[in-house]
């Protein structure tokens, strides 16, 4: 009876020793009489369990967490025993978790975008097809461009990069704008603190992103796509380029997609290493080889984007979700979620968290439910005091707001934002003065410098907060800081300066005792 042993190859698992485990396994498997195959899969995103080794026999998979290279002899000894059931042999291993459906962290999720993540070799196209990959593309090839856009509109899919703009409206605008050349640009410059969902998908299921980009191209009549990839993601760079070549050879990319006569090509471009490149117009400037500064709007990128041509600019998760929408149908996808936030939300638990990793659940669950069911408390064991949702420009939320539903409008009413789904946790020792200062200092460091409120206001903001920390005319400087936040919010050209007041104001409003 043959076995397959899976060892993940994504960045986080490798950082925690997965390559060492795989090398030791490979070296010792040669001495075994039993037929055992080593597979380097993607990660399921349960990073607190990595390296998470999985053993498959007769379509059953058993999980062993936090595997180290020194544990390999014990694992192989269990695998060599053919007299007892595999489950019985594995139960004695440290870190044995049972089957995936018995791991609460995974079983409680509702995975759509990340349904395949961690199940197979990310570059095995045959495995991707077996797991219902390509079905969305095959359906899209039978539809007219307008019908594809209608599916996206009916699904309620909104941008997962932070702005939450309806994807259907953006695609419709590009489709309606006449041009000889149109582009699909994937924003993979994932720069928010505590976020890693884009990277995980590109490393664990890259064909899904490519499929979504091809579908977008068919929908708006674009023939060229670019993935603007964060330069700090070397593993994703390798995986994407390999996946593109495999897709070309299989007829998924090129001048005759699956024999349809339709064409679409994809290239990867490395980012310029600046946070501001995550803003879509700054990204386009960088992609054109220019200094990454924010463009004034209008015109919108959907009308005049890359090289002045109509361009769809979507986040990795948005484009990946498009493949699920076409596979399942727009109305089916829209059944998940809450109010105007449809489908699933991909949350990334980070910071001072015991069980850090990726969680995919339908919109509408509360932040408290997320923390209680998945986070497992703080890594330090101290009480949780503050949670920042939405990256470095997101608000700091006190316990009184943790019952807020995880949807875009509910968070906006609470003076917060979901952003890219990053959830960073802070225990009772956090100094919210320092966190407010960090927000202003981050803006000062990452501003593109084009508009005065962001370029100058953020520097002045750091100075004002430093005076508050030094207890210089605290009441007057708090008033000045609020006025400065108004200037940043209403006068900045883009969200970089416009959202910087969020963490500062929330720290003042909810943790005022730290400023007294």
C-alpha positions in Angstrom: 0.0 0.0 0.0 1.7 3.2 -1.1 1.9 6.3 1.0 2.4 10.0 0.2 4.1 12.3 2.7 3.6 16.0 2.3 6.0 18.7 3.5 5.1 22.3 2.8 7.3 24.5 0.8 5.9 28.0 1.4 8.1 30.8 2.9 6.8 30.5 6.5 7.1 26.7 6.7 10.6 26.9 5.2 11.6 29.5 7.8 10.4 27.1 10.5 12.5 24.2 9.2 10.4 22.5 6.5 13.4 22.2 4.1 15.4 20.4 6.8 12.6 18.0 7.5 12.1 17.3 3.7 15.9 16.7 3.2 16.0 14.3 6.1 12.9 12.5 4.8 14.3 12.2 1.3 17.6 10.8 2.6 16.0 8.1 4.7 13.1 7.1 2.4 15.7 5.4 0.1 16.3 2.8 2.8 12.6 1.9 3.3 11.0 -1.1 1.7 7.5 0.5 1.8 6.5 2.6 -1.2 6.5 6.2 0.2 6.5 9.3 -2.0 7.6 12.7 -0.7 5.5 15.7 -2.0 6.3 19.3 -1.4 2.9 20.9 -1.1 1.8 24.4 -0.3 0.7 25.4 3.2 -2.8 25.3 4.7 -1.9 28.6 6.5 -2.0 27.2 10.0 1.4 28.7 10.6 1.4 28.0 14.4 1.5 24.3 13.4 4.3 24.5 10.9 6.2 22.5 9.7 2.9 20.6 9.3 3.6 17.2 7.8 0.7 15.2 6.3 0.6 11.5 5.5 -1.9 10.2 3.0 -3.1 6.6 2.6 -6.1 5.6 0.6 -7.4 9.2 0.4 -7.1 9.7 4.1 -4.7 12.3 5.4 -3.3 12.5 8.8 -1.5 15.6 10.2 1.6 15.9 12.4 2.4 19.4 13.6 5.7 21.2 14.4 7.8 18.4 12.9 11.5 18.7 13.3 14.2 16.9 11.4 15.1 14.9 14.5 11.5 13.5 14.5 11.9 12.0 11.1 13.2 8.5 12.3 10.1 8.3 14.6 7.8 9.1 11.6 9.5 6.6 9.3 9.4 3.9 12.0 5.6 4.5 12.2 5.3 4.3 8.4 7.3 1.1 8.2 4.8 -0.7 10.4 2.3 -2.3 8.0 0.7 -4.7 10.5 -1.4 -2.0 12.2 -3.5 0.8 10.7 -1.7 3.9 9.7 -3.7 6.0 12.2 -2.8 3.7 15.0 0.9 3.9 14.1 0.9 7.7 13.9 -0.9 8.3 17.2 2.3 7.9 19.2 4.1 10.7 17.4 4.5 14.0 19.2 2.4 16.6 17.4 -0.1 14.1 16.0 -3.4 15.9 15.2 -5.5 13.2 13.4 -7.2 14.0 10.2 -7.7 17.6 8.9 -11.4 17.6 9.7 -10.5 17.0 13.3 -8.3 20.1 13.5 -10.7 22.8 14.7 -8.6 25.7 13.3 -9.2 24.2 9.8 -12.6 22.6 10.3 -14.3 25.8 11.4 -13.3 27.7 8.3 -15.3 28.0 5.1 -12.6 27.9 2.4 -13.4 29.0 -1.1 -10.4 31.0 -2.4 -8.0 28.8 -0.3 -9.9 25.5 -0.8 -6.9 23.9 -2.5 -4.1 25.6 -0.5 -1.9 22.9 1.1 -3.5 19.9 -0.6 -1.0 19.2 -3.4 2.2 20.3 -5.2 1.4 23.9 -6.2 3.0 23.3 -9.6 1.2 20.1 -10.4 -1.3 21.2 -13.1 -3.0 17.8 -13.2 -3.6 17.9 -9.5 -5.1 21.5 -9.9 -7.5 20.1 -12.5 -8.5 17.2 -10.2 -9.3 19.7 -7.5 -11.8 21.5 -9.8 -9.2 24.0 -11.1 -9.7 25.4 -14.7 -13.5 24.8 -14.5 -14.1 28.6 -14.1 -12.0 29.3 -17.1 -13.6 26.6 -19.2 -17.0 28.1 -18.4 -15.8 31.7 -19.1 -14.7 30.6 -22.6 -18.3 29.7 -23.4 -19.6 33.1 -22.4 -19.5 36.5 -24.0 -17.5 39.2 -22.3 -20.6 40.9 -20.9 -21.9 37.7 -19.5 -18.6 37.2 -17.6 -18.8 40.7 -16.2 -22.4 40.0 -15.2 -21.4 37.0 -13.2 -18.8 39.0 -11.3 -21.4 41.8 -10.7 -24.0 39.3 -9.4 -21.5 37.7 -7.1 -21.1 40.9 -5.2 -17.3 40.4 -5.3 -15.5 43.5 -4.0 -11.8 44.4 -4.1 -9.9 42.4 -1.5 -6.9 44.7 -1.5 -8.4 47.2 0.9 -10.6 49.7 -1.0 -13.4 47.2 -1.3 -14.6 48.7 -4.6 -17.1 46.4 -6.5 -15.1 44.4 -9.0 -18.0 44.2 -11.4 -18.2 48.0 -11.8 -14.5 48.2 -12.5 -14.6 45.4 -15.0 -17.7 46.9 -16.7 -15.9 50.3 -17.1 -12.9 48.7 -18.8 -15.1 46.6 -21.0 -17.1 49.7 -22.1 -14.0 51.8 -22.8 -12.9 51.2 -26.4 -9.2 50.7 -27.0 -7.0 48.6 -29.2 -5.0 47.4 -26.1 -6.2 46.7 -22.6 -4.4 45.3 -19.6 -5.0 43.3 -16.5 -2.7 44.3 -13.6 -2.5 42.1 -10.5 -1.5 44.1 -7.4 0.7 41.6 -5.5 2.7 44.3 -3.7 1.4 43.1 -0.3 2.8 45.6 2.1 0.4 45.8 5.1 1.8 44.8 8.4 0.5 41.4 9.5 -0.7 40.3 6.0 0.5 37.3 4.0 -2.6 36.0 2.2 -1.4 37.1 -1.2 2.0 35.4 -0.7 0.4 32.2 0.6 -1.9 31.9 -2.4 0.9 32.6 -4.9 3.1 30.0 -3.3 0.4 27.4 -2.6 -2.0 27.8 -5.5 -0.5 29.9 -8.3 -2.6 28.5 -11.1 -5.7 29.9 -9.4 -4.3 33.4 -9.7 -3.4 32.9 -13.4 -6.9 31.4 -14.1 -8.5 34.5 -12.5 -6.3 36.8 -14.6 -7.2 35.0 -17.8 -10.9 35.2 -16.9 -10.5 38.9 -16.3 -8.8 39.3 -19.7 -11.7 37.4 -21.4 -14.2 39.6 -19.6 -12.8 43.0 -20.6 -11.1 41.9 -23.9 -7.6 42.4 -22.6 -4.7 40.3 -24.0 -1.9 41.2 -21.6 -1.5 40.8 -17.9 1.2 41.8 -15.4 1.7 40.6 -11.9 3.4 43.4 -9.9 5.0 41.4 -7.2 6.5 42.6 -3.9 10.3 42.3 -4.2 10.5 40.8 -0.7 8.7 37.6 -2.0 11.5 35.7 -3.7 9.7 32.3 -3.2 6.5 33.6 -4.8 8.6 35.0 -7.7 10.0 31.5 -8.4 6.6 29.8 -8.1 4.8 32.3 -10.4 7.4 32.1 -13.1 7.3 28.3 -13.0 3.5 28.3 -13.1 3.4 30.6 -16.1 5.7 28.4 -18.1 3.7 25.3 -17.2 0.5 27.1 -18.2 2.0 28.2 -21.5 3.0 24.6 -22.3 -0.5 23.4 -21.4 -2.2 25.9 -23.7 -3.7 27.9 -20.8 -1.7 31.0 -21.8 -0.7 32.3 -25.2 -2.4 32.9 -28.5 -4.9 30.0 -28.4 -6.3 29.4 -24.9 -7.5 25.8 -24.6 -8.1 25.8 -28.4 -10.5 28.8 -28.2 -8.6 31.1 -30.5 -8.5 33.7 -27.6 -5.2 35.0 -26.4 -3.8 36.2 -23.1 -0.2 36.4 -21.7 1.1 37.1 -18.2 4.5 38.5 -17.0 5.8 39.1 -13.5 7.4 42.4 -12.6 9.2 43.0 -9.3 8.1 45.9 -7.2 10.1 49.0 -6.3 10.2 48.2 -2.6 8.0 51.0 -1.4 4.7 50.7 0.5 3.1 53.4 -1.7 3.4 51.0 -4.7 0.4 49.2 -3.3 -1.7 52.3 -4.3 -2.9 51.4 -7.8 -1.8 54.6 -9.7 1.6 54.6 -8.0 1.9 50.9 -9.0 1.2 51.8 -12.6 3.8 54.5 -12.6 6.3 52.0 -11.2 5.3 49.4 -13.8 5.9 51.9 -16.5 9.5 52.4 -15.2 8.8 55.7 -13.5 9.2 57.0 -10.0 6.2 55.6 -8.0 4.2 58.6 -7.2 0.4 58.8 -7.0 -1.6 60.0 -10.0 -4.4 62.5 -9.7 -7.8 61.1 -10.6 -9.6 61.4 -13.0 -8.9 59.7 -15.3 -9.4 56.4 -13.5 -7.1 53.5 -14.4 -10.1 51.7 -15.8 -10.2 54.4 -18.5 -6.6 55.4 -18.8 -4.3 53.2 -16.8 -1.1 51.4 -17.8 0.5 53.2 -20.7 -2.7 55.3 -20.9 -4.8 52.3 -21.8 -7.9 50.9 -20.0 -6.7 48.7 -17.2 -8.2 46.4 -14.6 -6.1 46.7 -11.4 -7.1 44.1 -8.8 -5.6 42.5 -5.8 -4.3 38.8 -5.8 -7.3 37.6 -3.8 -9.8 39.5 -5.9 -8.6 37.9 -9.2 -8.3 34.5 -7.5 -11.8 34.7 -6.2 -13.0 35.5 -9.8 -12.1 31.9 -10.8 -14.3 30.6 -8.0 -17.2 32.9 -9.0 -17.1 31.6 -12.6 -16.8 28.0 -11.4 -19.7 28.2 -9.0 -21.8 31.0 -10.6 -22.2 34.5 -9.3 -25.5 33.9 -7.4 -23.9 30.9 -5.6 -20.9 33.0 -4.4 -23.3 35.8 -3.3 -25.1 33.4 -1.0 -22.1 33.7 1.4 -21.5 36.8 3.4 -23.5 39.6 4.9 -25.4 42.6 3.5 -23.1 44.3 0.9 -20.1 42.2 1.8 -20.5 39.0 -0.1 -18.4 35.9 -0.3 -15.6 35.0 2.1 -13.1 37.2 4.0 -9.5 36.1 4.3 -8.2 37.1 7.7 -4.5 36.9 8.7 -3.9 36.6 12.4 -0.6 38.1 13.4 1.2 40.1 16.1 1.1 38.9 19.7 -1.1 35.8 18.8 -0.8 32.2 20.0 -2.3 30.6 16.9 -1.2 32.8 14.0 -2.1 32.1 10.5 -4.7 32.4 7.7 -8.5 32.1 8.3 -11.1 32.2 5.6 -14.7 32.7 6.8 -17.9 34.2 5.3 -18.4 38.0 6.0 -20.6 38.7 8.9 -18.9 36.8 11.7 -17.8 39.2 14.6 -14.3 40.1 15.4 -14.7 38.6 18.8 -15.8 35.2 17.3 -12.7 35.3 15.2 -10.4 36.0 18.1 -12.1 33.4 20.4 -12.4 30.6 17.9 -9.1 30.9 16.0 -6.5 33.2 17.7 -6.2 31.2 20.9 -5.2 34.3 22.9 -1.9 36.1 23.0 1.4 34.4 22.6 2.6 36.1 25.8 -0.4 34.8 27.8 -1.3 38.3 28.9 -4.7 39.8 28.4 -5.5 41.1 24.9 -5.9 44.9 25.0 -6.0 46.2 21.4 -6.5 44.8 17.9 -5.5 46.6 14.8 -7.5 45.5 11.7 -6.6 46.6 8.1 -2.9 47.1 8.2 -0.8 50.1 9.5 -3.5 52.5 8.4 -6.2 50.7 10.3 -7.8 51.7 13.6 -6.9 50.2 17.0 -10.0 48.6 18.4 -10.7 48.2 22.1 -12.7 45.3 23.6 -15.9 47.3 23.4 -15.8 47.1 19.6 -14.8 43.5 19.2 -18.4 42.5 18.6 -18.4 44.5 15.4 -19.4 42.2 12.4 -16.6 41.6 9.9 -18.1 43.5 7.0 -17.0 46.6 5.2 -20.0 48.9 6.3 -20.0 47.8 9.9 -16.4 48.5 10.3 -16.7 51.9 8.6 -19.5 52.8 11.1 -17.1 51.9 13.9 -14.5 54.2 12.5 -12.4 51.3 11.3 -11.7 49.3 8.1 -11.2 45.7 7.1 -8.5 46.6 4.5 -6.6 43.5 3.3 -7.8 41.5 6.3 -4.7 41.8 8.5 -5.5 41.4 12.2 -2.6 42.4 14.5 -3.0 41.7 18.2 -1.5 43.6 21.2 -1.4 42.5 24.8 -1.9 44.6 28.0 1.7 45.9 27.9 1.2 47.9 24.6 1.9 51.6 24.8 -0.7 53.3 22.5 1.2 56.6 22.5 4.0 54.7 20.8 1.6 53.0 18.4 0.1 56.4 17.4 3.6 57.7 16.8 4.4 54.7 14.7 1.5 55.4 12.4 2.7 59.0 11.7 6.3 57.9 11.4 5.3 55.2 9.0 3.5 57.7 6.8 6.5 60.0 6.9 8.8 57.2 5.8 6.5 55.8 3.1 4.9 58.9 1.6 5.5 59.3 -2.1 6.0 63.1 -1.4 3.6 64.4 -4.1 1.1 66.1 -1.9 1.8 68.5 1.0 -0.6 67.2 3.6 1.0 63.7 3.5 4.6 64.8 3.0 4.7 67.6 5.6 1.8 66.7 7.8 3.1 63.3 8.8 6.4 64.8 9.8 4.7 67.5 11.9 2.5 64.7 13.3 5.5 62.8 14.7 6.8 66.1 16.2 3.4 66.8 17.9 3.2 63.3 19.3 6.8 63.5 20.6 5.8 66.6 22.5 2.8 64.8 24.0 5.0 61.9 25.1 7.4 64.5 26.6 4.3 65.9 28.5 4.7 69.4 26.9 1.3 71.2 26.9 -0.5 67.9 26.5 -4.0 69.3 26.1 -3.0 71.9 23.5 -1.0 69.4 21.5 -3.8 66.8 21.5 -6.0 69.5 19.9 -3.3 70.3 17.4 -2.9 66.6 16.6 -6.6 66.3 15.9 -6.5 69.3 13.6 -3.5 67.9 11.8 -5.4 64.6 11.3 -8.3 66.6 9.7 -5.8 68.1 7.2 -4.3 64.7 6.4 -7.7 63.1 5.9 -9.3 65.8 3.7 -6.3 67.2 1.9 -4.2 64.1 0.9 -4.2 62.9 -2.7 -4.5 59.2 -1.8 -5.3 56.8 1.0 -1.7 56.9 2.3 -2.2 60.3 4.0 -6.0 60.1 4.1 -6.1 57.0 6.3 -3.1 57.7 8.5 -5.4 59.6 11.0 -7.3 56.3 11.6 -4.8 54.6 14.0 -3.9 58.0 15.6 -7.5 59.0 16.3 -8.5 55.5 17.5 -5.6 55.5 19.9 -6.7 58.9 21.3 -10.3 58.0 21.4 -10.2 54.5 22.9 -6.9 54.5 24.8 -6.9 58.1 26.0 -5.4 57.1 29.4 -2.1 56.4 27.7 -1.9 60.1 26.6 -2.8 61.6 30.0 
